[in-house]
Amino acid sequence: MKALAISGSAKKGGNTSFMLKTVLEGLEKDGIQTELIELADEEVKSCTACYNCFKNKNNKCIIKDDNINLYIQKMIEADIIILGSPVYLVDITPKLIAFMERCGMVSIANKYLLKRKIGAGIVVRYRRAGAIHGLDSINHFFLVEQMIVVGSNYLNIGIGRGSEATNLADSEVDEEGIKTMIDLAHNISWLVKEKYQ
Ligand SMILES: Cc1cc2nc3c(=O)[nH]c(=O)nc-3n(C[C@H](O)[C@H](O)[C@H](O)COP(=O)(O)O)c2cc1C
């Protein structure tokens, strides 16, 4: 059983990464293998609408100069996919959107590679707006891919200032957000047991 988490934050080790790690630690306690990929230092190209994935049907995107094909393979091998993003101007980051476009189209072109995998989104915000909208964007991806979406005791949203000054994850003090992530892990573990045992 494997969980793959992807952070679309521009910052490595920031608030998004902290909240994703909180979920992954919960899953590890229940015996689930985990991996976190932070896209911060990588370029992720947008879909070019070439539709070669529908022509080739080889589980791959034709764009080869980034890591998307590696990540598609990792998603195929994972049972649980967790996507995380900070809110950037009232939505998720362009990097995570590009990631979802490319992986999502390849999945659909190949008879829904992600179908019935477990999916959970998390979003981290600082100001008043954008978190619910961002979480909806991630959940819409899961729904279009025919995945099974898991929730928590409240929406999977953390709060962090962005740590411009310290470069540390200040969401570490967001107790409600942390509890939400821990309960999300419990719910994913429960579903895994129901689904596979
Ligand atoms: C370009 C940019 C735009 C942002 N826009 C918003 C916003 O619209 N709403 C909000 O609540 N926070 C916004 N933020 C703040 C981040 O979402 C917040 O600081 C988050 O905790 C950063 O997560 P990170 O540490 O993973 O980068 C913005 C931050 C940046 C860099």
The ligand as an SDF file (V2000), in Angstrom:
LIG
                    3D

 31 33  0  0  0  0  0  0  0  0999 V2000
    1.9480   34.7750   -5.2080 C   0  0  0  0  0  0  0  0  0  0  0  0
    1.2200   34.5210   -3.9150 C   0  0  0  0  0  0  0  0  0  0  0  0
   -0.1470   34.7350   -3.8550 C   0  0  0  0  0  0  0  0  0  0  0  0
   -0.8660   34.4950   -2.6870 C   0  0  0  0  0  0  0  0  0  0  0  0
   -2.2160   34.6660   -2.6820 N   0  0  0  0  0  0  0  0  0  0  0  0
   -2.9290   34.3410   -1.5760 C   0  0  0  0  0  0  0  0  0  0  0  0
   -4.3680   34.4560   -1.5820 C   0  0  0  0  0  0  0  0  0  0  0  0
   -4.9910   34.8440   -2.5540 O   0  0  0  0  0  0  0  0  0  0  0  0
   -5.0370   34.0900   -0.4480 N   0  0  0  0  0  0  0  0  0  0  0  0
   -4.3670   33.6390    0.6550 C   0  0  0  0  0  0  0  0  0  0  0  0
   -5.0460   33.3000    1.6380 O   0  0  0  0  0  0  0  0  0  0  0  0
   -3.0300   33.5290    0.6970 N   0  0  0  0  0  0  0  0  0  0  0  0
   -2.2910   33.8640   -0.4000 C   0  0  0  0  0  0  0  0  0  0  0  0
   -0.9250   33.7360   -0.3770 N   0  0  0  0  0  0  0  0  0  0  0  0
   -0.2670   33.2570    0.8510 C   0  0  0  0  0  0  0  0  0  0  0  0
    0.0550   31.7520    0.8040 C   0  0  0  0  0  0  0  0  0  0  0  0
   -1.0160   30.9680    0.3490 O   0  0  0  0  0  0  0  0  0  0  0  0
    0.3980   31.2760    2.2080 C   0  0  0  0  0  0  0  0  0  0  0  0
    1.4100   32.0690    2.7540 O   0  0  0  0  0  0  0  0  0  0  0  0
    0.8220   29.7950    2.2710 C   0  0  0  0  0  0  0  0  0  0  0  0
    0.8840   29.3960    3.6340 O   0  0  0  0  0  0  0  0  0  0  0  0
    2.1940   29.5480    1.6360 C   0  0  0  0  0  0  0  0  0  0  0  0
    2.4880   28.1550    1.6680 O   0  0  0  0  0  0  0  0  0  0  0  0
    3.9860   27.6100    1.4310 P   0  0  0  0  0  0  0  0  0  0  0  0
    4.7510   27.8510    2.6970 O   0  0  0  0  0  0  0  0  0  0  0  0
    3.8340   26.1630    1.1100 O   0  0  0  0  0  0  0  0  0  0  0  0
    4.5370   28.3940    0.2800 O   0  0  0  0  0  0  0  0  0  0  0  0
   -0.1820   34.0290   -1.5270 C   0  0  0  0  0  0  0  0  0  0  0  0
    1.2040   33.8220   -1.5670 C   0  0  0  0  0  0  0  0  0  0  0  0
    1.9120   34.0710   -2.7420 C   0  0  0  0  0  0  0  0  0  0  0  0
    3.4060   33.8330   -2.7840 C   0  0  0  0  0  0  0  0  0  0  0  0
  1  2  1  0
  2  3  1  0
  2 30  2  0
  3  4  2  0
  4  5  1  0
  4 28  1  0
  5  6  2  0
  6  7  1  0
  6 13  1  0
  7  8  2  0
  7  9  1  0
  9 10  1  0
 10 11  2  0
 10 12  1  0
 12 13  2  0
 13 14  1  0
 14 15  1  0
 14 28  1  0
 15 16  1  0
 16 17  1  0
 16 18  1  0
 18 19  1  0
 18 20  1  0
 20 21  1  0
 20 22  1  0
 22 23  1  0
 23 24  1  0
 24 25  2  0
 24 26  1  0
 24 27  1  0
 28 29  2  0
 29 30  1  0
 30 31  1  0
M  END
$$$$
